[in-house]
């Protein structure tokens, strides 16, 4: 009880306060160049162009704005959510690092301990990411140019491999739910390939469908 009091009464308020500050700073920095162009040079695109750009982006990835926070929150909690969405590279770097850290530490996702360990794992990934990016800026082009085409082509399978590893990691702890989640994903991926449903439906149904089935299986004592 004392541990939960410390987490909810001290740690979380501190994280939320600084999470809001860094989040709004991120928004300001993101729009900073456009604001500077308007304030100092008077350059402002017409409202129709801004609306067209927004609609085109929202139509392509708008559903992700709602799916990602909901689907990632059970893994990384409040602290990890603030960190993940300010640092980026969530699905291909932060979430894998968070789940690996939880697995190594022997804590369960969705718990207070899991949220703390996930945050530590992502924090380390941010530091390593900065170092690798710095090296990539100075030497990345030369290194990529020296790699054979077969290696470059293999990079296309990096993200599926990461998600496959994460799925197996969770499947070990939820062996009864894992086949259902996999079946949902495969069925809707097939429907997307056939052009019967839009691509975002796969993520939407896979996330919320698996959550709904998992909750009901838990209530019935199956898992």
BELHUTA-V225373 format. One record per pair of residues at least 24 apart in sequence whose ideal C-beta (glycine too) atoms are under 10 Angstrom apart, sorted by sequence separation. I is the first residue (numbers start at 1). J is the second residue. D is the distance in Angstrom with one decimal. If there is no record, write none. Layout:
i->I j->J d->D
i->I j->J d->D
//
This chain:
i->71 j->95 d->9.4
i->75 j->99 d->6.4
i->94 j->118 d->8.7
i->97 j->121 d->4.5
i->98 j->122 d->5.4
i->101 j->125 d->8.9
i->182 j->206 d->9.3
i->185 j->209 d->9.3
i->94 j->119 d->10.0
i->96 j->121 d->9.0
i->97 j->122 d->5.6
i->98 j->123 d->10.0
i->100 j->125 d->9.5
i->181 j->206 d->6.9
i->184 j->209 d->5.2
i->185 j->210 d->8.5
i->72 j->98 d->8.7
i->76 j->102 d->9.3
i->95 j->121 d->9.6
i->96 j->122 d->9.8
i->97 j->123 d->9.1
i->181 j->207 d->9.4
i->184 j->210 d->6.3
i->64 j->91 d->9.6
i->68 j->95 d->9.7
i->75 j->102 d->7.9
i->94 j->121 d->8.3
i->95 j->122 d->8.4
i->97 j->124 d->7.0
i->98 j->125 d->8.2
i->183 j->210 d->10.0
i->94 j->122 d->4.7
i->97 j->125 d->4.0
i->181 j->209 d->8.2
i->182 j->210 d->9.5
i->80 j->109 d->10.0
i->93 j->122 d->8.4
i->94 j->123 d->9.8
i->96 j->125 d->8.4
i->97 j->126 d->9.1
i->180 j->209 d->8.6
i->181 j->210 d->4.4
i->184 j->213 d->8.2
i->95 j->125 d->9.8
i->180 j->210 d->6.9
i->181 j->211 d->9.6
i->94 j->125 d->6.1
i->97 j->128 d->8.7
i->77 j->109 d->8.5
i->90 j->122 d->9.1
i->93 j->125 d->5.7
i->94 j->126 d->8.1
i->97 j->129 d->9.4
i->178 j->210 d->9.4
i->181 j->213 d->8.0
i->76 j->109 d->8.0
i->77 j->110 d->7.8
i->79 j->112 d->10.0
i->89 j->122 d->9.8
i->93 j->126 d->8.9
i->177 j->210 d->7.0
i->180 j->213 d->5.7
i->181 j->214 d->8.2
i->75 j->109 d->4.7
i->76 j->110 d->9.8
i->77 j->111 d->8.4
i->78 j->112 d->10.0
i->80 j->114 d->9.1
i->81 j->115 d->9.1
i->84 j->118 d->9.1
i->180 j->214 d->8.3
i->74 j->109 d->6.2
i->75 j->110 d->7.6
i->77 j->112 d->7.7
i->80 j->115 d->6.1
i->83 j->118 d->9.0
i->84 j->119 d->9.2
i->87 j->122 d->7.3
i->93 j->128 d->9.2
i->94 j->129 d->9.1
i->74 j->110 d->5.1
i->77 j->113 d->9.8
i->79 j->115 d->5.7
i->80 j->116 d->8.9
i->83 j->119 d->6.0
i->87 j->123 d->9.1
i->89 j->125 d->8.2
i->93 j->129 d->6.6
i->174 j->210 d->9.7
i->177 j->213 d->7.0
i->73 j->110 d->9.2
i->77 j->114 d->6.9
i->78 j->115 d->6.7
i->79 j->116 d->7.1
i->80 j->117 d->9.4
i->81 j->118 d->9.7
i->82 j->119 d->8.8
i->89 j->126 d->9.0
i->177 j->214 d->5.2
i->180 j->217 d->8.4
i->76 j->114 d->8.3
i->77 j->115 d->2.8
i->80 j->118 d->4.5
i->81 j->119 d->9.5
i->84 j->122 d->6.3
i->87 j->125 d->8.4
i->88 j->126 d->9.7
i->176 j->214 d->9.4
i->75 j->114 d->7.7
i->76 j->115 d->6.5
i->77 j->116 d->8.0
i->79 j->118 d->7.8
i->80 j->119 d->4.9
i->83 j->122 d->5.4
i->87 j->126 d->5.2
i->74 j->114 d->9.1
i->75 j->115 d->8.8
i->77 j->117 d->9.8
i->79 j->119 d->4.3
i->80 j->120 d->9.5
i->83 j->123 d->6.9
i->86 j->126 d->9.6
i->89 j->129 d->6.9
i->174 j->214 d->7.4
i->177 j->217 d->6.4
i->74 j->115 d->9.8
i->76 j->117 d->9.7
i->77 j->118 d->6.5
i->78 j->119 d->9.2
i->79 j->120 d->9.5
i->80 j->121 d->8.6
i->84 j->125 d->10.0
i->88 j->129 d->9.2
i->176 j->217 d->6.9
i->177 j->218 d->9.0
i->73 j->115 d->9.5
i->76 j->118 d->4.4
i->77 j->119 d->7.6
i->80 j->122 d->5.9
i->83 j->125 d->9.7
i->84 j->126 d->9.7
i->87 j->129 d->7.7
i->75 j->118 d->6.4
i->76 j->119 d->7.1
i->79 j->122 d->9.0
i->80 j->123 d->9.4
i->83 j->126 d->7.5
i->87 j->130 d->9.7
i->174 j->217 d->9.1
i->79 j->123 d->9.6
i->174 j->218 d->9.9
i->76 j->121 d->9.0
i->177 j->222 d->8.6
i->72 j->118 d->9.7
i->76 j->122 d->7.1
i->176 j->222 d->6.2
i->177 j->223 d->5.8
i->176 j->223 d->5.1
i->175 j->223 d->8.7
i->174 j->223 d->6.2
i->173 j->223 d->9.7
i->19 j->78 d->7.6
i->23 j->82 d->6.6
i->26 j->85 d->8.3
i->27 j->86 d->9.8
i->19 j->79 d->7.5
i->22 j->82 d->7.1
i->26 j->86 d->5.0
i->109 j->169 d->10.0
i->18 j->79 d->9.8
i->21 j->82 d->9.9
i->22 j->83 d->8.7
i->25 j->86 d->8.5
i->26 j->87 d->9.3
i->109 j->170 d->8.0
i->15 j->77 d->9.3
i->16 j->78 d->6.8
i->19 j->81 d->8.0
i->20 j->82 d->8.2
i->23 j->85 d->7.4
i->26 j->88 d->9.7
i->15 j->78 d->6.2
i->16 j->79 d->8.8
i->19 j->82 d->3.3
i->22 j->85 d->9.9
i->23 j->86 d->6.1
i->96 j->159 d->9.9
i->99 j->162 d->10.0
i->15 j->79 d->4.6
i->18 j->82 d->7.9
i->19 j->83 d->7.9
i->22 j->86 d->5.4
i->109 j->173 d->9.0
i->12 j->77 d->9.1
i->14 j->79 d->9.4
i->15 j->80 d->9.6
i->22 j->87 d->9.7
i->96 j->161 d->10.0
i->100 j->165 d->8.6
i->108 j->173 d->7.8
i->12 j->78 d->6.0
i->15 j->81 d->9.6
i->16 j->82 d->7.7
i->19 j->85 d->9.2
i->92 j->158 d->7.3
i->96 j->162 d->5.1
i->99 j->165 d->8.7
i->100 j->166 d->8.8
i->103 j->169 d->6.0
i->11 j->78 d->9.4
i->12 j->79 d->7.7
i->15 j->82 d->6.4
i->19 j->86 d->7.9
i->92 j->159 d->5.2
i->95 j->162 d->8.4
i->96 j->163 d->8.5
i->99 j->166 d->5.5
i->102 j->169 d->9.0
i->103 j->170 d->9.6
i->11 j->79 d->7.8
i->15 j->83 d->9.0
i->91 j->159 d->7.3
i->95 j->163 d->9.0
i->98 j->166 d->9.6
i->93 j->162 d->8.3
i->96 j->165 d->7.0
i->100 j->169 d->7.8
i->103 j->172 d->9.1
i->7 j->77 d->10.0
i->92 j->162 d->6.0
i->96 j->166 d->5.9
i->99 j->169 d->5.8
i->103 j->173 d->9.2
i->91 j->162 d->7.9
i->92 j->163 d->8.7
i->95 j->166 d->6.8
i->99 j->170 d->7.6
i->7 j->79 d->10.0
i->91 j->163 d->7.5
i->96 j->169 d->9.1
i->91 j->166 d->9.3
i->75 j->166 d->9.1
i->75 j->170 d->9.0
i->12 j->112 d->9.1
i->15 j->115 d->9.4
i->11 j->112 d->8.5
i->12 j->115 d->9.1
i->7 j->111 d->10.0
i->8 j->112 d->8.1
i->11 j->115 d->9.4
i->15 j->119 d->8.3
i->7 j->112 d->4.7
i->11 j->116 d->7.9
i->6 j->112 d->9.4
i->7 j->113 d->8.9
i->4 j->112 d->6.6
i->7 j->115 d->8.4
i->3 j->112 d->7.4
i->7 j->116 d->7.9
i->3 j->113 d->8.9
i->71 j->203 d->7.9
i->67 j->200 d->7.7
i->71 j->204 d->9.6
i->63 j->198 d->8.8
i->68 j->203 d->8.8
i->71 j->206 d->8.8
i->72 j->207 d->9.7
i->63 j->199 d->9.5
i->64 j->200 d->7.3
i->67 j->203 d->5.5
i->71 j->207 d->4.4
i->63 j->200 d->4.3
i->67 j->204 d->6.1
i->70 j->207 d->7.0
i->71 j->208 d->8.4
i->74 j->211 d->8.3
i->62 j->200 d->8.5
i->63 j->201 d->8.7
i->66 j->204 d->8.8
i->70 j->208 d->7.9
i->59 j->198 d->10.0
i->60 j->199 d->9.5
i->61 j->200 d->8.2
i->64 j->203 d->7.5
i->67 j->206 d->9.5
i->68 j->207 d->9.2
i->71 j->210 d->9.4
i->60 j->200 d->8.9
i->63 j->203 d->7.5
i->64 j->204 d->9.7
i->67 j->207 d->5.9
i->71 j->211 d->8.3
i->59 j->200 d->10.0
i->63 j->204 d->6.4
i->67 j->208 d->8.3
i->70 j->211 d->8.5
//
